[in-house]
């Protein structure tokens, strides 16, 4: 059975008008983008219109899209940008923990 890509689960990233990113998942990407664009999406995007779809990944099962959403939500801005720009080779380096700067001076 062929499945309509419109109704396939997706993880997606929106760029908001303030330059921030919103990461979500849905079973119907077209409908969800319309909701975000008209102010009926998430509260976060409602106050940051207009929004632009900058990245989407399609999954076979909705739980896979949701797991990916939660993973990407935990990422830094730099790592999200690398994903959006399809710079997969940069992702491992951006995953490394950075040592916090010490405020201690001698």
Secondary structure, DSSP 8 states (H G I E B T S, - for coil): ----GGGSEEEEEEE-TTS-EEEEEES-HHHHHHHHHTT-S-HHHHTS-S-EEEEEEEESSHHHHHHHHHHHHTS-HHHHHHHHTT-HHHHHHHHS----------
